[in-house]
Amino acid sequence: MSISRKRSEADAADTEPTPGKGKEELHLPSAIRFSPEEEAALLSESNAEKSTANDLFKSAHYSQAISVYDRALASVPNYLEYDIAVLKSNIAACHLKLSDWKAAIDEATKSLEALDRLESPSPASKDVDDKREGSGAAEATKDDGGIVELADDEVDESEALEKIEKDDRRKDDIRRIRAKALMRRAKARSEKGGWGELQGALEDYQSLSPLSSILSPSDMKIVNTALRTLPAQIAVAKEKEMGEMMGKLKELGNGILKPFGLSTDSFKFEKDEKTGGYSIGMNG
């Protein structure tokens, strides 16, 4: 079977609809996996496109870079979550440069979702990966205390150690890409503004705070500054949006009460300073 045909079948399996969910919300592990050789060929194509897109980004051709990153994504098998996460994070960076805050938020979120799936694979996905590794592969296990133990004499200990080291490197790579995606989404949310987005930005910066060991000093300074200043900005945005909402409710209420010779001025709205909510009572 050709790579292109298998790719088409894999994409079809990955986007098969489920009751109650749309295609864009669904991301199931594909039943069709490429051989290691086919994966390598596809990733080679993708990396060539990514390299071109990186050069376009460096030369400030951000819209063109997005198109080429999209082509790179098209070559990545849909179960290689790490590679997808990297490209989605890069696309988010392009949208940031173009001040397209919503698109940057969406792409950074997709990057983080891919990393989440990578760190918490579904049982079906894990089963496929286990079968591909084979029962005779060298493995390392952990006891209940979290201590790594090598398998018995029937396996090569050096292979087990190599696997452990490879897994540790991958974990570091995931944390690095997660930090980049969180930084990009937090910035886009801050720039987009509004109560909900500012609150989301604060949560992103809070998630970044424990990652100080992999953040640059300049990024860590941005994180710390945001953690200090965002709460006040959120309070102002909340007050503004609550005021706008109350104005719209008053307008709606006047329309309903008018046939009865009443208006919202017949009532008094009292704000609870502790909760931020309002209570309604009759005037006079």
C-alpha positions as CSV (number, residue, x, y, z in Angstrom):
1,M,0.0,0.0,0.0
2,S,1.4,3.5,-0.9
3,I,2.2,6.1,1.7
4,S,-0.4,8.5,0.2
5,R,-3.1,5.9,0.3
6,K,-2.3,4.9,3.9
7,R,-2.2,8.5,4.8
8,S,-5.7,9.1,3.4
9,E,-7.0,6.1,5.3
10,A,-5.4,7.2,8.5
11,D,-6.9,10.7,8.2
12,A,-10.3,9.3,7.5
13,A,-10.0,7.1,10.6
14,D,-8.8,10.0,12.7
15,T,-11.8,12.2,11.8
16,E,-14.6,9.7,12.0
17,P,-17.5,11.5,13.7
18,T,-19.0,10.3,17.0
19,P,-22.5,11.2,18.2
20,G,-22.4,14.5,20.0
21,K,-19.1,15.6,18.6
22,G,-18.0,17.5,15.5
23,K,-15.0,16.6,13.4
24,E,-12.9,19.5,14.7
25,E,-13.4,18.4,18.3
26,L,-12.5,14.7,17.7
27,H,-9.0,13.4,17.8
28,L,-8.9,9.6,17.9
29,P,-5.8,7.5,17.5
30,S,-5.8,6.2,14.0
31,A,-6.2,2.5,13.4
32,I,-3.6,2.7,10.6
33,R,0.0,3.4,11.4
34,F,2.9,3.9,9.1
35,S,6.0,1.7,9.2
36,P,9.1,3.2,10.7
37,E,10.5,3.7,7.2
38,E,7.3,5.5,6.0
39,E,7.2,7.7,9.1
40,A,10.8,8.7,8.5
41,A,10.0,9.6,4.9
42,L,7.0,11.7,5.9
43,L,8.9,13.4,8.7
44,S,11.7,14.2,6.3
45,E,9.2,16.0,4.1
46,S,7.7,17.8,7.0
47,N,11.1,18.9,8.4
48,A,12.1,20.3,5.0
49,E,9.0,22.4,4.9
50,K,9.4,23.4,8.5
51,S,13.0,24.6,7.8
52,T,11.7,26.7,4.9
53,A,8.9,28.2,7.2
54,N,11.5,28.9,9.9
55,D,13.5,31.0,7.4
56,L,10.4,32.8,6.3
57,F,9.6,33.6,10.0
58,K,13.1,35.0,10.5
59,S,12.7,37.2,7.5
60,A,9.4,38.5,8.8
61,H,7.2,36.9,6.1
62,Y,4.8,35.6,8.7
63,S,1.8,34.9,6.5
64,Q,3.9,32.9,4.1
65,A,5.4,31.1,7.0
66,I,2.0,30.0,8.2
67,S,1.2,28.5,4.8
68,V,4.4,26.5,4.8
69,Y,4.0,25.4,8.3
70,D,0.5,24.1,7.3
71,R,2.2,22.1,4.5
72,A,4.6,20.7,7.0
73,L,1.7,19.6,9.2
74,A,0.1,17.9,6.2
75,S,3.0,15.5,6.0
76,V,3.0,14.6,9.7
77,P,1.1,11.4,10.6
78,N,-1.8,12.4,12.7
79,Y,-0.7,10.3,15.7
80,L,2.7,12.0,16.1
81,E,1.5,14.5,18.7
82,Y,4.9,16.0,19.5
83,D,5.6,17.0,15.9
84,I,2.1,18.4,15.6
85,A,2.5,20.4,18.9
86,V,5.8,21.9,17.7
87,L,4.3,23.1,14.4
88,K,1.1,24.4,16.0
89,S,3.2,26.4,18.5
90,N,5.3,27.9,15.6
91,I,2.1,28.9,13.8
92,A,0.9,30.6,17.0
93,A,4.1,32.6,17.0
94,C,3.4,33.8,13.5
95,H,-0.1,34.9,14.4
96,L,1.4,36.8,17.4
97,K,3.6,38.7,15.0
98,L,0.6,39.5,12.9
99,S,-1.4,40.7,16.0
100,D,-4.1,38.1,15.2
101,W,-4.7,37.3,18.9
102,K,-7.6,34.9,18.4
103,A,-5.7,32.8,15.9
104,A,-2.7,32.7,18.1
105,I,-4.8,31.6,21.1
106,D,-6.4,28.8,19.0
107,E,-3.1,27.5,17.6
108,A,-1.3,27.6,20.9
109,T,-4.2,25.8,22.5
110,K,-4.0,23.1,19.8
111,S,-0.3,22.7,20.6
112,L,-1.0,22.2,24.3
113,E,-3.8,19.8,23.6
114,A,-1.5,17.7,21.5
115,L,1.1,17.6,24.3
116,D,-1.7,16.6,26.7
117,R,-2.6,13.7,24.5
118,L,1.0,12.7,24.3
119,E,1.4,12.7,28.0
120,S,-1.9,11.0,28.7
121,P,-2.4,8.6,25.7
122,S,-5.7,6.8,25.3
123,P,-5.7,3.0,26.1
124,A,-6.2,2.2,22.4
125,S,-3.2,4.4,21.4
126,K,-1.0,2.9,24.1
127,D,-2.0,-0.6,23.0
128,V,-0.9,0.1,19.4
129,D,2.4,1.5,20.6
130,D,3.1,-1.5,22.9
131,K,2.4,-3.9,20.0
132,R,4.8,-2.0,17.7
133,E,7.6,-2.1,20.3
134,G,7.2,-5.9,20.6
135,S,7.2,-8.1,23.6
136,G,10.9,-8.9,23.3
137,A,12.1,-5.3,23.4
138,A,14.3,-4.1,26.3
139,E,12.2,-2.4,29.0
140,A,12.6,-0.6,32.3
141,T,10.0,-0.7,35.0
142,K,9.1,1.4,38.1
143,D,8.1,0.0,41.4
144,D,5.4,1.7,43.5
145,G,7.9,4.1,45.0
146,G,8.7,5.5,41.5
147,I,12.2,4.0,41.5
148,V,13.4,2.8,38.1
149,E,14.3,-0.8,37.9
150,L,15.9,-2.7,35.1
151,A,14.3,-5.9,33.8
152,D,15.9,-9.3,34.6
153,D,18.9,-10.9,32.9
154,E,17.0,-11.8,29.8
155,V,17.2,-8.3,28.5
156,D,20.2,-6.1,27.7
157,E,20.7,-3.6,30.5
158,S,22.4,-1.1,28.3
159,E,19.3,-1.0,26.0
160,A,17.1,-0.4,29.0
161,L,19.3,2.5,30.2
162,E,19.2,4.0,26.7
163,K,15.4,3.8,26.7
164,I,15.3,5.5,30.1
165,E,17.6,8.3,28.9
166,K,15.6,8.7,25.7
167,D,12.3,9.0,27.6
168,D,13.9,11.6,29.9
169,R,15.0,13.7,26.9
170,R,11.6,13.5,25.4
171,K,10.0,14.7,28.7
172,D,12.4,17.7,28.7
173,D,11.4,18.4,25.1
174,I,7.7,18.3,25.9
175,R,8.2,20.7,28.9
176,R,10.1,23.1,26.6
177,I,7.4,23.1,23.9
178,R,4.7,23.4,26.6
179,A,6.4,26.5,28.0
180,K,6.7,28.1,24.5
181,A,3.0,27.4,23.8
182,L,1.9,28.7,27.2
183,M,3.9,31.9,26.8
184,R,2.5,32.5,23.3
185,R,-1.1,31.9,24.4
186,A,-0.7,34.0,27.6
187,K,0.6,36.9,25.5
188,A,-2.2,36.6,23.0
189,R,-4.8,36.4,25.7
190,S,-3.4,39.5,27.5
191,E,-3.4,41.5,24.2
192,K,-6.9,40.4,23.3
193,G,-8.2,41.6,26.6
194,G,-11.5,41.2,28.3
195,W,-12.4,39.6,31.6
196,G,-12.3,35.9,30.4
197,E,-9.1,36.2,28.3
198,L,-7.2,38.1,31.0
199,Q,-8.2,35.4,33.5
200,G,-7.0,32.8,31.1
201,A,-3.7,34.6,30.7
202,L,-3.2,34.7,34.4
203,E,-3.8,30.9,34.6
204,D,-1.3,30.4,31.8
205,Y,1.3,32.5,33.6
206,Q,0.6,30.6,36.8
207,S,1.3,27.4,34.9
208,L,4.6,28.8,33.7
209,S,5.8,29.9,37.1
210,P,7.0,26.3,38.1
211,L,8.9,26.1,34.8
212,S,11.5,28.7,35.7
213,S,14.4,26.3,35.1
214,I,13.6,26.1,31.4
215,L,12.5,29.7,30.8
216,S,14.9,32.5,29.8
217,P,15.5,35.3,32.3
218,S,13.6,37.7,30.0
219,D,10.6,35.3,29.8
220,M,10.6,34.7,33.6
221,K,10.6,38.5,34.1
222,I,7.5,38.7,31.9
223,V,5.8,35.9,33.9
224,N,6.6,37.6,37.2
225,T,5.4,41.0,36.0
226,A,2.2,39.5,34.7
227,L,1.5,37.7,37.9
228,R,1.7,41.0,39.7
229,T,-0.3,43.2,37.3
230,L,-3.0,40.9,35.9
231,P,-5.2,40.6,39.0
232,A,-5.8,44.4,39.0
233,Q,-6.5,44.4,35.2
234,I,-8.9,41.5,35.6
235,A,-10.8,43.3,38.3
236,V,-11.2,46.4,36.0
237,A,-12.3,44.3,33.1
238,K,-14.8,42.4,35.3
239,E,-16.3,45.6,36.6
240,K,-16.6,47.0,33.1
241,E,-18.2,43.9,31.7
242,M,-20.6,43.6,34.6
243,G,-21.6,47.2,34.2
244,E,-22.2,46.6,30.4
245,M,-24.3,43.5,31.2
246,M,-26.4,45.4,33.8
247,G,-27.0,48.2,31.2
248,K,-28.3,45.6,28.7
249,L,-30.4,44.0,31.3
250,K,-31.9,47.3,32.3
251,E,-32.7,48.1,28.7
252,L,-34.4,44.7,28.3
253,G,-36.3,45.2,31.6
254,N,-37.6,48.6,30.5
255,G,-39.0,47.0,27.3
256,I,-40.8,44.3,29.4
257,L,-42.1,46.7,32.1
258,K,-43.2,49.5,29.9
259,P,-46.7,48.0,29.2
260,F,-47.3,47.9,32.9
261,G,-46.4,51.6,33.4
262,L,-43.2,50.6,35.1
263,S,-39.4,50.9,34.4
264,T,-36.3,49.6,36.0
265,D,-36.1,53.0,37.7
266,S,-38.9,51.6,39.9
267,F,-36.4,49.2,41.3
268,K,-33.0,49.6,43.0
269,F,-30.0,47.5,42.3
270,E,-27.6,47.0,45.2
271,K,-24.2,45.5,44.6
272,D,-22.7,43.1,47.1
273,E,-19.1,44.2,47.4
274,K,-18.0,40.8,48.7
275,T,-19.4,38.7,45.8
276,G,-19.7,41.3,43.1
277,G,-23.3,40.2,42.6
278,Y,-26.4,42.4,42.6
279,S,-29.7,42.3,44.5
280,I,-33.0,43.9,43.3
281,G,-35.6,45.7,45.4
282,M,-38.5,48.2,45.0
283,N,-37.8,51.9,45.3
284,G,-39.8,53.7,47.9
